[in-house]
Amino acid sequence: MQAYYETEVILPVNHHLNLQLPDEIPAGRVRIAVIYEKENNSTEPGNLSQFLSTLPLNEQGRSDADILQQIKEERDSWDET
């Protein structure tokens, strides 16, 4: 059976950690995982969300309702032939 223990620490600039684990964790083989936040790099391929979030908002553009109305009109015109 596996058990899980989690703690949060600050990684110092020298990248050395000294961990004191609780006594209830028995001595022996363990696995250590380091989970950290990775910066998004907008130059990575496929990072469309990051790119889109950098674009300015066009507050003077057309409303969603106006665009949907034009789409409806276009679709309706297909049946008129």
C-alpha positions in Angstrom: 0.0 0.0 0.0 1.2 3.5 -0.8 0.8 6.5 1.3 1.1 10.2 0.4 2.7 13.1 2.3 2.7 16.7 1.0 4.4 19.8 2.3 5.2 23.2 0.7 8.6 24.8 0.9 10.4 27.7 -0.6 13.2 26.6 -3.0 16.2 28.7 -2.2 18.4 30.2 -4.9 21.1 27.5 -4.4 18.4 24.8 -5.2 19.3 22.7 -2.1 16.5 21.4 0.1 16.8 19.9 3.6 13.6 18.0 4.5 12.5 16.8 7.9 9.7 14.2 7.4 7.3 13.2 10.1 8.3 10.2 12.3 5.3 8.1 11.2 7.0 7.8 7.7 9.1 4.7 8.1 12.8 4.7 7.0 13.4 3.0 3.6 13.0 3.7 0.0 10.7 6.7 -0.9 10.0 8.7 -4.0 10.2 12.5 -4.0 8.3 14.6 -6.6 8.8 18.3 -7.1 5.8 20.1 -8.5 6.3 23.7 -9.6 4.7 26.4 -11.7 6.3 26.7 -15.1 6.2 30.0 -16.9 4.3 30.0 -20.2 6.5 30.9 -23.1 4.6 32.6 -25.9 7.2 31.4 -28.4 6.4 27.7 -27.8 4.4 26.3 -30.7 0.8 25.7 -30.1 0.5 28.3 -27.3 -2.6 29.9 -28.8 -4.3 30.7 -25.5 -1.2 32.7 -24.3 -1.0 34.6 -27.6 -4.7 35.4 -27.5 -4.5 36.7 -24.0 -1.9 39.3 -25.1 -4.1 40.8 -27.7 -5.9 44.1 -26.9 -9.6 44.0 -26.5 -11.5 45.8 -29.3 -14.3 47.4 -27.3 -15.6 49.3 -30.3 -16.1 46.2 -32.4 -19.4 44.5 -33.2 -21.5 42.9 -30.5 -22.1 39.2 -30.3 -25.8 39.7 -31.1 -25.0 41.7 -34.2 -22.6 39.0 -35.5 -25.1 36.2 -34.7 -27.8 38.2 -36.5 -25.6 38.5 -39.6 -24.9 34.8 -39.5 -28.6 34.0 -39.3 -29.3 36.3 -42.2 -26.6 34.7 -44.3 -27.9 31.2 -43.5 -31.5 32.2 -44.2 -30.4 33.6 -47.6 -29.2 30.1 -48.6 -32.7 28.8 -48.6 -34.0 31.6 -50.9 -32.5 30.2 -54.1 
